[in-house]
Amino acid sequence: MADLERIAEIVAYYRALDERATLRHYFRHEDEEGGRWFLEAVPERGELIVLRQAELTSAGQLHRYSWEHLEDERGGLTDQAVDPEVDPLESIPAEEFRRAWNR
């Protein structure tokens, strides 16, 4: 039962962040295998927390993660804050993220 309670806490945390966010940042990253990652992040206590993540594999498969779908057998929503000053991320417009998310 502890695992279910922990998952419920995680979902509640990300959902609350999503619902109260007034500022959002969007990023893209290409990995070594030719896949593309699209991230939507919000500021929280001096960090950027990823709320939605779309992964488009080099084979054209799309995997989406958010508080509504944290993980599956292929992967999951990152639990690490992102830092565009350090991480190899490119800022993108919100519309580019939405196109990838809704693909």
C-alpha positions as CSV (number, residue, x, y, z in Angstrom):
1,M,0.0,0.0,0.0
2,A,2.9,2.4,0.6
3,D,3.8,2.4,-3.1
4,L,0.3,3.5,-4.0
5,E,0.3,6.2,-1.4
6,R,3.7,7.4,-2.7
7,I,2.4,7.5,-6.3
8,A,-0.7,9.4,-5.2
9,E,1.6,12.0,-3.5
10,I,3.7,12.3,-6.7
11,V,0.6,12.8,-8.9
12,A,-0.8,15.3,-6.5
13,Y,2.5,17.3,-6.5
14,Y,2.8,17.5,-10.3
15,R,-1.0,18.2,-10.7
16,A,-0.8,21.1,-8.2
17,L,2.2,22.5,-10.0
18,D,0.4,22.3,-13.3
19,E,-2.8,23.9,-12.0
20,R,-1.1,26.9,-10.3
21,A,1.6,27.6,-12.9
22,T,1.5,31.0,-14.4
23,L,4.8,30.8,-16.3
24,R,5.9,27.9,-18.5
25,H,9.1,27.2,-20.4
26,Y,9.5,24.9,-23.4
27,F,12.6,23.1,-24.5
28,R,13.7,20.6,-27.1
29,H,16.6,18.1,-26.9
30,E,18.0,15.6,-29.5
31,D,19.6,12.5,-28.2
32,E,22.4,10.4,-29.7
33,E,20.0,8.0,-31.3
34,G,18.2,10.7,-33.3
35,G,15.2,10.9,-30.9
36,R,13.7,14.2,-29.9
37,W,12.6,15.2,-26.4
38,F,10.1,18.1,-25.9
39,L,9.7,19.4,-22.3
40,E,7.3,21.8,-20.6
41,A,8.7,23.1,-17.3
42,V,7.6,25.5,-14.6
43,P,9.6,27.3,-12.0
44,E,9.4,25.9,-8.5
45,R,11.7,27.0,-5.6
46,G,14.4,28.2,-7.9
47,E,14.4,25.2,-10.2
48,L,12.6,24.3,-13.4
49,I,10.4,21.2,-12.9
50,V,9.2,19.3,-16.0
51,L,5.4,18.8,-16.1
52,R,5.0,17.3,-19.5
53,Q,7.5,15.4,-21.6
54,A,7.1,14.1,-25.2
55,E,9.6,11.7,-26.6
56,L,9.7,11.2,-30.3
57,T,11.9,8.2,-31.1
58,S,14.1,8.0,-34.2
59,A,11.6,5.3,-35.4
60,G,8.7,7.9,-35.1
61,Q,7.1,6.5,-32.0
62,L,5.7,9.1,-29.6
63,H,5.7,8.6,-25.8
64,R,4.0,11.2,-23.6
65,Y,4.4,11.6,-19.8
66,S,2.7,14.0,-17.4
67,W,1.0,13.8,-14.0
68,E,-1.8,12.0,-15.8
69,H,0.6,9.3,-17.1
70,L,3.8,9.2,-15.1
71,E,5.4,6.1,-16.5
72,D,5.1,2.9,-18.5
73,E,7.3,0.1,-19.7
74,R,9.1,2.5,-22.1
75,G,10.0,5.3,-19.7
76,G,8.6,8.0,-17.6
77,L,8.4,11.7,-16.6
78,T,11.8,12.9,-15.5
79,D,12.0,13.5,-11.8
80,Q,15.1,15.8,-12.2
81,A,14.9,19.5,-12.5
82,V,16.3,20.9,-15.8
83,D,18.8,23.7,-16.1
84,P,19.0,25.3,-19.5
85,E,22.4,26.8,-18.5
86,V,23.9,23.3,-18.0
87,D,21.6,20.8,-19.8
88,P,21.8,20.6,-23.6
89,L,18.4,22.1,-24.2
90,E,17.1,24.5,-26.8
91,S,14.3,26.9,-25.9
92,I,11.3,26.6,-28.2
93,P,8.0,28.3,-28.6
94,A,5.0,26.9,-26.8
95,E,3.4,26.1,-30.2
96,E,6.2,23.8,-31.2
97,F,5.8,21.9,-27.9
98,R,2.1,21.6,-28.5
99,R,2.5,20.2,-32.0
100,A,4.9,17.5,-30.7
101,W,2.6,16.7,-27.7
102,N,-0.5,16.5,-29.9
103,R,1.1,14.6,-32.8
